[in-house]
Amino acid sequence: MAHAVVAGAGIGGLTAALALARNGWQVTVLEQAASIEPVGAGLAVAPNALRALDMIGLGDEVRKLSAIQGEAGLRRPSGRWLSRTTAEDAAARYGDSIVLLTRSALVGILAACLPRGALRLGTRAESADPRTGLVTLATPAGGTETIQADLVVAADGIRSRTRAALFPGHPEPGYAGVTSWRALVPFPGPVGASETWGAGLVFGVMPLAGGQVYCYATAPVPAGLRAESEKDELIRLFGRWHDPIPALLAAAEPGAVLRHDIYSLDTPLPALHSGRIALLGDAAHPMTPNLGQGACQAIEDAVVLARHVSPGGGPAAEPAADLAAGLAAYSRERLARTTPIVRRSRLVGRLSGWRDPLAVALRDGALRAAGMLGPAVAVRQFDDVFRWPA
C-alpha cells in the first residue's frame, strides 16, 4: 500500500489525509502542536467547499451546523445596507448556502474520521526529500526520526518551511497592510450576518450554532503593532458603529480577542509540487480573508490532489511512475483555480480598505446601486468561485 505523509493537521492537511485514505492510501499526519483544538476563530464553508467535502462523505455533517437565517450582506457603519441577500438566494443559485462554524468544530469533524493511529501530535516535519520522499521528524523526546513516504503533502501553513526549501528564490508572503481581530462571543439574542465597511475599517458579524457569534475586524496599520487591550482597541475603532456591534464588543471576553497581521502571496508559485512533495492550502497560496476562501481552497486542494494521485480510485501498483503525472496535473489545475481567487481577494481587501472620503463615497454608491438591482446581483458575483465542479 502506498504511503502518504501529511505535514500539518489543519483543515487542509486533515482533509487531504481523509481523501487519500478513502482512496486506499496509508496516511501519517504529523502535527507539531500537542493538540489540534484551535479556539477563538470561525470560518465560512462555501458551496464549493461543501461539494468537496461531499467527495469524502462529510458535507452533510457540516451542513448540520449552519446558523445563517434572514438577510445578510454589506452595510455602512450607520447600519444602512449597501447590498443584501439571503441564504435561500444562495442555495437556489448554488445548491447550498454558506455554512458558518467554528474552526475547531470543522477540525473535530475531520480528525474524528482519521484512520486509527494516523495522527502523530507533538511531531514536526523538519525536512522532506522531494526525490526520495524521505521525511525527517523532530520527535517529542527531542530526537529525530525518518519516515519513508511515496507522497509528502506539505500543509504546514503560511510560513511553510517546505515551500521555502522547494522554492528558495521565490518571494515570501507579504504584509497586506491590515491587521485583523477575531473573537467568538456568547450572545443569546438573534443576530443577522453582515459585513460593515467604513473608511478603511471592516467589521463582520456571523451567527454560529449554540448561541455564539463570530466577530472579525480589520484596520490598516503598520505590521507588528499590538494594543495593551485588544478589546479596548476594538471598542475605540468600532464602538459607535451600528447595532449589534457595540453590544457584541461589550460581551466579548478580553482574553478571547485574537489579533493577527494579514499576509498574502501576491506572486504565485511556479508549481505546487516538486518531486514527491505537494504543497497545499496556505503553504501553496496564502490569501487575504476577504472572500472567505482560505480554508475552502485548502479543502478543494485536498480532494483534487487525492483524485490525481489515485488513478482508478486507488493508488497504482507503481506509485512513483503515476505520481509525477498526477502531481503535475494537480499543480496545473490548482494554480489555474487559486491564482485568480488570491488576486480577487486581495482586490476586495484594497477596496474595503479605502480611506479617502470621496473614494469611499463612490465605492459605497456603486455597491448601493448594484444592490438596488436585487439580491441576485450580489449573489452572482461569486459564480466563478462557488460554481466549482467538484
N, C-alpha and C positions, 0 to 999 in steps of 0.2 A: 504493500500500500504506500502510495506517495505521501510524503510528509511535508506539511507547511508549518513554518514558524511565523507567528504574528507578533510583532513588537509593538505593544501598546494595547491596553484594554479599554480604550474609549469606545465611542459609538461605532466609528468606522472599523476599528480593529475587531470588536466583538461581532459585528455583522459579517465581516469577511470570514472570520473563523467559523461561524454558523453556516454561511453559504458554502464554504469549502467542505466542511464536514458533511453536509447534506448531499454533496456531490462525490462522496466516497473518500475524501482525504483524511488522513490522520492529522490533527492540528494540535499545536502547542502555542498557548498565548502567554507572552511574557509581559508582566506589569511591574514597574519599579516601585510603585506605591504599595503600602501594606494592606490597602483595601481598595475596592472600586465602588465607593459610595460617595460620589460627588454631591455636594449640597449647595444651596444658595442660588441656583440658576434654573431657568426654564428654557424651553426651546419649542419651536414650531415644526411639526412634521407635516409637510405639504403633500398635496395629492401625488406628486411624482415619487416622493419617498415612501408613501403608503403603498404604492404599486410595487416598489422594490421590496418592501417588507412582505408583501403578499407572496413574493417568489420564494421566501424561506418560511412561509406559513405563519407569520406573526402580525400581519396587517390588521386583522380583526381584533387582536389583543390590544393593540394600540388605539384603535378606533373607539374602544370602550371608554377611554379616558377623556374623550372630547368634552369640553365645557363651554364652547362658544355658543352664545344664544343672542338673538336680536341683531341689531345693526353693529357694524364695525367699519372703521375707515380712518381717514386723516382729519385732524381738527387743528384749529388755531388755539393759542393759549387762552383766548376768551371762551372757548368751548364751541365756537361756530364750526360747523362741518365744512370741510373743503371737498371731500368726496366720501361716499359710503356705499356699503353693500351689505349682504347678509350671508351667513353660512349656507343658506338654501340656494342663493345665487351661484356660489362657487360649486356646490355639489351638483347643481343642474348642468353646469358647463363642463366640469372635470370629473364627475363621478364621485368626488369626495370633497369635503371642506378641509380646512387646516385643523389639525389636532394640536392643541397646546397642552403641554405636560411638563413635569419637572425632568431635568436631565437624569436625575437619579432613578426616576421611575422607568425611563426607557432603558437605561443601563441595567437595571434589575431584571427587566423582561428578557433582555438579550443574554445576560450572564446566566440566568436560570436554565437556559436551554443548551448551554455548552456541554459537550461530552464530559463525562466524569474524568477528573484528573487532567483536563486540558489546560486549566488556568494555573499559572505559577506566579504568585504575588511576591513582592519584595525582590524581584529579579530583573535586572536591567540588561538589555542587549547592548553590549559595548561596541561591537562591530560585526559586520557580516561581509563575507567574501562573495562578490557578485559572480565570480567564475565557478566556485565550488559549492556555494551555499552553506559554508561552514560559519556558524554563528558563535561568537564568543560572549559569554554571560558574566556579569558580576553577581555573585550569589549573596544571600542574606548573611552568611557567615563571614563575608569579606574576601572570599576566594574567587577563583574564576573557573569556568566550565565551558566546554564546547558542545554544540549540538549540530548534527548534520541535517540539512534540510534540502528537499528538492526545490522548494519555493520559499522565499522570505518576503513577508508582507510588512513593509515599514509604515506603521500607523502611529509614529512617535511624535506627532504634533507639530505645531508651528515652528518650533526651534529644532526640527528634526536633525539629529546627528547623522542619520543615514543619508538624507538629502545632501547635506554639506559634504559628506565623504564621496558621494557619487558625482556631484556636480560642483567641485570646489571653486570654480571661477564664476559661478552664477550669483547674481545679486541676491542678498538675503531679503526677507520680507521687510518692507519699510513702514515707518510710522505713518498712519493715515491722517494725522493731525487732530484726532479727537480721542478723548478718554471716555470710558464707559463705566456706568454703575449698574449693578443688578441686585435685586433683592426679592425674596419670597415673603409676602406679607399676609398674615392671617387677617381675613376681612370677611365677616359673615354676610354682609349685605350684597345685593345684586350689583354686579359691575359689568359694563359692556366693554368690549375690546376696542381699543383705539390707539393711534399713534398721533402725537401732537407735535407740530413743527412750529418753532418760534424763530427768532433771529439767531441762527447758529446753534440753537438748542433743540433737543428732541427728548420727548418723554413718552414711553409706551406703557400701556396698561393691558394686561392679558389675564382673563379669569382662568383659573385652573380648577380641577375637581377637588373636593374636600375643603371648600371654604378658603382657598388660598388665591392670592393674586400675584402674578409675576410682574414686577415693575422693572423697567430698564430706562436708562437715560444716557445721553451723550452731550459732550460740550467740547468746543475747540480750545485746547490748552497745550502748552509745550509738554513733551513726553517726560514722564518721571515725576510729575507733581503729585503730592498727596496732601490731604487735609487732616487736621487733628481729629476731626469728627466728620466722616463722610456723610452721615445722615444730616448733620447741620449744613454741610455744603449743599446737599440736595435741596434742603428747605430754603436756603438762601437763593438758589437758582430757580426753583420751581414752586415755591410755597404760595405764590399768588396766582398760579395757573388755575384752570377750571376744575370743578369737582369731577371725580373724587380724588384728584391728585394730592391736595393738602391733607386730606384725611388719611390717605394711604401712607404718606410720608410720616405723619404723626404716629401711625400704628406700627411702623417698621422698627424692628429691634436694631439698635445701633451696631451691634456686632454682626448682624446678618447682611449688612450692606457691603457688597464686594466692588472693588474698583480695579479696572484693568485698562491699559492703553490698547488701542486697536491697531493692528498691523495687517498689511496686505502684500501679496506677492504680485506686483504690477507687471513684471516681466515673466511670462510663462516659461516653464522649464522646456528644454528641447525634447524631452521624453519623460514618461512617468515610470520608466523601468531601466534597468541596466543588468545584463546577465540574468541571474535568477532572482533578482530583487525587484519588487513592485512598490511604488510609493502610492499612498492612499490618503484621502482626506486632507487635513491641514498640513501634513507632510508634503503633499503634492501640489496643492493650490490654495494656500491661505487667502481668505477673502474677508472683507468687512461684513458686518451682520445685517446690512441694510435691506437685503432681500430675504433674510431668514433662511438662507440656503446652505450654510456651512455644514451642518450635520446631515442635511438632506443629500448633498452631493457626496458626502462620505459614504452614505448608505448606498447610493447609486453605484459609486466606485466598487463597493464590495461585491455586489451581486454581478456586475459586469465582469469583474476580474474572475470570479469563480466560474462564470459561464465560459470565458475564453480559455481558461487553463484546464477545463474539464470537458473535453470533447466527448460527445456521446453520452453525457450525463455522469461521467466518472473519469478519474484520472487515467491517462493512457498507460499501456504497459511500458512504454518508453517515455517517461515524463520529460526527460531532458530534451528529447527531439521535438516534442509538441510544445514545450514551454516557450521556446524562443518565438515561435509564430503567434502563440496565444498572448504573450506579453506585448509583442509589437502591436497586435490588434487592439489590446486594451489601451495602450498608450494613444494610438490614433483616435480611437473612439472617445476616450475621456478628455483628451486635450481639446478636441473639437467641441465637446459639450461644455466643459468647465471654463474655458478661456473667455467666451463672451459673458458668462454669468459673473465671473470675477470682475470684469470690466464694467458691466452694468451695475453691479452692487456698489462699486467704487463711485460711479457717476451719481447714483442716488444719494450716496453719502455726501458728495460735494454739494448737490442741490439742497439737501436738508441742512447743510452747514452754512448756507449763505447768510451773511450778516448785514450787508448793505440794505438800508430801508427800502430803496427803490427796487433793488433786485428781489427782495423778499415780497414786496407788494406785487410785482409782476409774476413771480412764481406762484403765489397764492391765488392770484386772479386766474391764471391758466388752469390750475388744479380745480378751482371752483367752477370754471366754465365747463371743463370736461365732466365734472361731477354732475352738472345740471342736465347732461345728456342721458343720465340714468345709470343704475348700478352696473349694467352690463359693460359699460365703457371702462369702469375701474377694474372689473374682474378680468376682462380680456387682455389687459396689459401684461398678464402673466402667462399668456398662452404658450409662448416658446419655452417657458420654464416648467410649468405644470403639466403640459401635454407631452410628457416624456414616454416613449413607447417601451415599457419595461421589457 
